[in-house]
Structure formats: C-alpha cells, structure tokens
Amino acid sequence: SRVFITSHYLQDKMKEFPPQLRSCIRPTALMKPDYNRYTEVLLFSIGFKDARLLSPKITSTVHTIANFFNNFKNVSVLYNISYICKTARKNKDLMIFPSDECLFAFTIYHWCKLTLSENERNVLMEFIFSGFKIKEKFEDFVELIDSLSKNEFNDLFMKIVDDEIKKLNVELPADYLIDQVISLYYMLLRNDCVTISGPSFSGKSLIIQLLKKCLENSETHNFQLKPFAIKTIYHASDDKPHMFGTVANDLSLGQIWSYGQIQSVLTSLMSVPSEFTPVLLFNGPISSYYTDFFIQFLGSPSNRLCQLNSLDSYPKNCGLKIIIETDSLSEASPAFLTRCGILTMKNVQNISPLPIVSPVFRLTHPTLPLSRAITFVKSR
C-alpha cells in the first residue's frame, strides 16, 4: 500500500513537516495536467474534428467560471470539462446548432446556470461570450442562446423546408424529405465531405436544392447561417484528361501540366465572397478510378488540405464543403468511406404501400423480327 500526503490541518501554523514525519516520507513532484491536451484528446475521441480549435476555448471558459464562482471550486476542472464535452455530444444528436462553438456555449451555460442566481447567470453569459466570440454584440449572443434554448432553430428549419416543398406543387413525402434535409445539414457541419447515395428519382438533388433555399431564406439570417455557393461537376461526362487534367508534351517547353475542368471550378469557388459557403458538388458514378481520385483529393484529416493530381492544394479551413451525389457505393473503398459522411436515400416510389408492377412485353412470335412480329399480330 502507498499513502500520498498532500496537506494537513496544521498547514497554516506549521510550514514544514516535523522531522520525525519527514524521515518517513519521500517528496514527490507532480506536474499540473495539460487541460488543453486533455480536452483535445477527449473531443477527438467522441467525434469532434475541430478539437484543436475548440479545446482552448472550452478550457479557458471553464477555468474562468471555476475560479470566479464558489459553486464550482469543490469540483475538479477535469470533471467539468469531461461532463461538458460528453453532454455536448448528446446535445448534438438531439438538436441542430449553427456551429460547434454554439453547441459548447449552449452546453456550458445550461450546465453552470443550475446553481447560480439570476445576476450570476448574467455574469456567466459574459464569460461564455468572451470565451467563444460567436457574435459581435453581447445582446445578439444572449438572443442566440435563448433561441437555442427554446429550440426555435429546429422548428424554423422544419417550417422553411415544408414551405419550400409545398411550393413545388408535387405530391411528395414531406416528412421524409424534411428529415433528410436536416440530416444533410447536420452532416455538413461535422464533415468536410458528404456522399449522398441512392437510386434514381430518390430526391438526392432535391434535398440539396431545398437546403440551399433554406439557407437563403431571410428568416434564418438571425442564426448567422451562410448560404451555399454551389458549383457542380459531372465528373463522368467527359474524358478523364479533360476533367482532371493531364501532362502534355510541348515542343518548346517540354512536359507541361494541362489543367482540367476541376481546377477551373475550384479556382472560381475560392473567389466567392466570405458571406457564402463554397460547395463543390460531384454528380456521377463512383468507380475504382474515381474512388482513388476522391481519396487523394480529400486528403488525410491531419493536413486539412484538398489535394489535386496537379500538386495544387486548397485549404479546408476556408469553409469548402464537398458533396458527392451518386447512385451506388458498390465500388467505394473503405479508405474513401472513412473520409466522408454517408447519407442514404430511398426511392420515393418505394415508400408507397401499393405494390409496384413492372410492365412486361412478350412477343407472340419471338422467332420473327420485332417489326414483322407486331405487323403479323395486327394482321390476324
């Protein structure tokens, strides 16, 4: 057994241990834990990709709150950080937040306000505002937290999607499409790339357009949601050298790189105003060749760069989002699937409770050519 002596009741009167006791113990030095590193590892382990950016904000805010309010001095900082991170992960599955900073600001406020008075809650809100800097004005930040507490964002988002579906004047499964639009938005918040897979006429393009119109709606401006600036590439519609570029032999310059369509589209996306979210949409099948290209293009999670075969790279921290719309993932590799979120779609026709009847065409005389067989049947 081991006994660790950290303090004693005579510490104020006796600055040193008695010699008799000191001869029986051995001093041990303990380092102060690195709260930023602990928070970063914890966030990574529960699925937050921007853990390195979030950990200093969370740690400094929790430290300030713990040192100012007496209610939190009896609880370790590590316990508070662990509880807040795990609670935030649960809240992320239950609600939609404009950003991860809003998620943690909301979680910290509701975790700490339980034991505070009304005046202390205002001070708590100021600490959270200074730690995360989500809004420019404190009043706007308070309004945002209050609206999230009332779950107004979810209700407003569902209402806007429902209104956009009604404008189409087509009988569609509204509840299903609303859930898919919200899932797509939620995935884009967590992932730089999202793959939408499903059969034809399942609504893949429709949910993208519905989400785009929702973000452009004036009612969502209070939540600081950036509308989409979408550029579409039909990656299987042209030859691969024309689409992705190739090396050309020039008589005077030697081997030079001939850029493809994807470089032009990415260059135009990088020049969109900062109030928009640039979205690169790939529409087409995913074969083994395209799977290898997407693995290279998406890069590894550590370097945070989109890499092309021309050795050009584009930073992911500029807000670039990538959506891949395809009919099947049968040829997708595990390396590709781990780099993006997957949203599966069902065929709208298959949701109907009525059985689907496929028309069958049979020839009366299959040995005759088709045109002569039909003529022969009519003559009879």
N, C-alpha and C positions, 0 to 999 in steps of 0.2 A: 504494500500500500504506500501511497505518497500523499503528503499533506502540503498544500500550497498556501502560504500565509501572505495575504495581500494587504491586510490592515488590522488594527487592533483598537480597542476602545480608549486606550490612553495615548492615542496618536497626537492629540493636541498638547498634552503635558510632557510627553516623552518623545523626543525627536529621534531617538535611536533605540534599538532593541537592547535589553540587558545583555551583558557579556555572557551570562550563563545560557541564555536562549540563543544568542548569536553563534555560539560554538556548536550548536546542534543543527543549525540550518545552513543552507548554501544559497547565496543570492543568484537569482535568475533574471535575465533581461528579456522582456517581451516587446516585440515590435507592435506599433499601432497598425491595425488592419487597414489595407488599402480599400476603402469603401468604393471608390470608383471602379476598381478592377472587379471587386465582388459583384457590384451591380451590373457591370457589363457582361460578365460570365453568366449571371442569372438571367438576364434579358435574352442573351443568345440561346440559352437552354430552353426557354419557353416560347421561342419563335419570333422575337423582335430582331429584324435585320439591321436596324439603325441603332443598335445598342451602344455603339461607341459615342454617338452624338447625344443619346438620351441619358446615359449614366451620370455625367457631371451635373446635368440639370436636376435630376432626381436627388442625387446625393447632397448637393448644396442646399436644396429646398428643405429636405428632411432634417439636415443638420441645423439650419436656421430655426425651424419650428421646434425642434427638440431642445435647443438652448434657450429659447425665449419663453416657452410655456412650461410651467411646472408640471403639468399633467403628463408630460412625455419624458421627464427626466428619469423616471424609475424604469423605463423600458429601453432596452438597448437599441442603438441605431440600426444594427443589422436586422433585428426583428422587425422594426418598422419598414425598412427597405424591402425585406422579403415579403411581408404581408402586402405591401402596396403593389409590388410587381405581380404577384400571383392574383391579387384581386383585379388588377388592370387587365390581365389576360382573360379573366372570366367576363369582365365588362365588355371586352372587345367582341366576344361571341354573342352577347345579348343586344348590343346597341351598335349604331354606326356613328363614328366620330370623324370630323373633318381631317384630323391628323393624330399621330401618336402623342404629340405634345398635349393636345386637348384631352386625350384619353387619360394621361397621367395627372394632368392638372385637375380634372374632374375626380379621379380616384383619390388623390391626396386630400382634396377638400372634403369629400364625404367621409373619409376615414378619420380625419382630425377634428371635424366640427362636432362630433357626437358629445365630447366632453367639454366644449367651450361655450361661453356665453355669447350673446348677440354682438357685443362690442369686440370680443376676442375673435369672433368669426370674420369681422371686417379686417382686422389686422392679419389674420390667416390668409385672407384673399389677397392682400397686398404682398405678402411674402411669396405666394404662388405666382402672382403676376410678375414680380421682379425676377423670379427664378426661370420662368419659361418664355416670357416676352412674346406671347401669342398675338396680342392686339397692341396697337399703338397707344390707345387710351384705356385707362383703368375701367371706366364706365362700360366700354364695349366688352371688356373681358368679363366683367360681372354679368352682363346681359347674356353673354355666350354660355357661361356656366349655368345660369338659371334656365336657359332654354334647353340645355342638355339634361338638366335635372328633371324637367317636365317631359322629356322625350319628344320635344317638338320637332326635332330634325327628322326622326324616323317617320312620324305622321305626315310631315310636309313632303318628304321624299315620295312616300307611297301615294299621296294625293296627286302630285305632279305627274307621276308615271301613269296613274289611272286616267288622268285628263288627256294625256298625250295618246293613250291607246284609244280613247273614245273619239279623238279627232280623226283617226284613220277610217272610221265608219265601216269597220270589218269585224265580224264576229270572231273574237279571239279569246283564249283562256287568260283573262286579265290577271287573276291571282298568280298563276304560274309565271307569267312574264314579269310581274312586279317582283316576285321572289328572285328571279334570275337577274334582273337589272340591279337589285340591291346586292346580290352576291357578287356580281361583276365589279361593282364599285368598291365593295369591301376587299375583294382580291387585289384590285389595282392599288389600294392603299398599302397592302402588305407586300406586294410583289412588283418587281420591275417589268415582268413579262407574265401574261396570262394567255393560255391557249383555250379557245372555245371549240369544242369538238361535238359534232352531232350530224345527223343525216340532213339531206336537202330539205328545205322548207320547214326547218325546226325553229327558226327565229334567231339564228346566230347574228345576222346583220341587223335584225330588227332591234335586239336589246342594246346593241352598240349605239344605234341612232336614238333610241329612247333615252339612254344615259346621257348622250351628248345634248339632247334637248332639255333634259332636267337641269344640267349644269349651266345651261344658257338662260334658264328661267330667272326672272328678276327676283322672285321670292326667295331664292337660295343665296342671294348676294350677302345677306347678313351673316352667313356662315363662312364667308371668305372661300368659297369653292371656285376653283379656276375652271373655266370652260375648256373643252377639248379643241385642239387644232390637229385634225386627223389627215394624214397622208397615206393613201392606200397603194400597196404594191401587189400586183398579181404575179407572184414570183414564178409561176409555171407557164405564163402566157408568152414568153419569148425565150430565145436561146440563152443558155447559161452565161456565155461570154458577154452578151448584150445586157443581161440583167445584173450580173455580179462583177463584171469587168474581167479583163484578161491581159496577158503580156503580149504586146505586138512588136514585131521586128521592123525598125525604121532604118532605112538605108544610110541616113546621115547620123542619127543619134544612137543607133543600136537598139537594144531592147528597152521599151518604154511601157509604162502601165496605161492601158486604155480603160478609163472609168466606165462603169455601167450605170444603170438607172438608179440603183440603190444609193450610190454616192450622191447623185443629184437630189434625190428626195431627202436624204439625211441633212444635206447642206441647207436646203430650204427650211427644214424643220428647226434647225439650230438658230435660225434667224427670226423665229416667231417672237412676238412681244412677251415680256415676262409675266403678264397677267393671264397667259394661256398655258395649258399643259400640252406639250408636244406629244403626239401619239403616232407611232408608226404601226400601221395595220398591214399584216401579211395575210393574203387571201389565196388559198390554194392547197393542193395536196402536200402531205409530208412524206417524202420518200427517204431512202437512206442518204442520198446526196444532200437533200435539204436539211435532214437531221444533223448531219455533220456541220453544215453551214451555220445552223442556229446555235449549236454548241460553241462554235468558235465566236460567233457574233455576240452571244450573251456573256461569254467570258466566265470567269470564276467569281464567286461572291466576294473574294478578298480584294481584287484590284479595282472593282467598281468602274469598269470600262466596257464599252461595246467595241469589239474589235472586228475589223474587216480584213479580207484577204489581201487588200492593198496596203496593209500595215497602218492604215488610218485607224484612229480610235476616237470615241466620243464618250465624255464622262456621263455616268448615270445620275450624278448628283444635280444635273441641270433640270431634273424633273421629267426626263424622257421615259415614256411608257410604251411598251411593245405589246401588241395584241396579235395573236396568230389565230386565224379562222380557218378551220379545216373540217373535212368530213370524217376522217378516221385517224386514229393514233396507232394503227396496227404495226407500222414500221418505225414508230418512235422508240428511241433507245432509252434505257434508264438514266443515262447522263443528261439527256435532253429533258426528261420529265422532272428531274430534281431541280432544274433551273427555272421553272415557271409554275404558276398555279394552273390547275386544270378545272375548267367549268364544262360540264357535260350538258347537252341539250337533248330533249326528246322531240320526236316528230309530233307536231300539233295534231295531225290526223290520227295518230295512235292513241291520243287521250280520249277520243270519242268512245262511248260504251258500245256503239254499233259495230258489228263485225265488218272487217274490210274485205271486199270482194274484188279479186283481180280478174279483169276480163280475159277470156281465153278464146283464141281464134284457131279454129280447126278447119282444115281443107277437106272438102268432100272427096276429092281425088288427089291425094298427095303425090301421085306419080306424074301428074301433069304439071307443066309450068304454072306459076301463080296466076298470071293474067288469063291463060286459057282455061284454068280450072274455074275461075269465077265466071267467065263467059259461058262455060258449059253448064254450070248450075243455073244461070239465068235462063238459058235456052230451054231447059227442062221445065 
